């Protein structure tokens, strides 16, 4: 049981879980902002053109509500297609999706710029390392050429000494 709670604690304290929780809270608040925009600004504007006053009230009644004639209470509620509420939900979704798209677009542009800078830095570092390796290779080749030349000179000198000694 201790292990279970230990694993749960590790899970809950990971950065991703905390980031997700913050996202849920901000998302909920953002949803309220979008709902307020749709209900308080867009719907009244649309209602002006539909002569209904409010988009949420736009409906097609299939069967009227039945009222008790004595008390005026609803005995059977009306059956209606609530087109306005459905359209309002679609508008909420479109606005939310558009705003999320805009935020993600900005985030991705910043990320791409950072990635491009990181890639450019890595390419520069790789080019510097390649130049350093090439310089070291050239130095090794030059040293090897010197050694070969020295070996040839030694062989020539030994041959000359041998020739001189053989003539005596």
Buried (B, 14 or more C-beta within 10 A) or exposed (E): EEEEEEEEEEEEEEEEEEEEEEEEEEEEEBEEEBBEBBBEEBBEEBBEEEEBEBBBBBBEEEEEEEEEEEEEEEEEEEEEEBBBBBBBBEBBEEBBEEBEEEEEEEEEEEEEEEEEEEEEEEEEEEEEEEEEEEEEEEEEEEEEEEEEEEEEEEEEEEEEEEEEEEEE
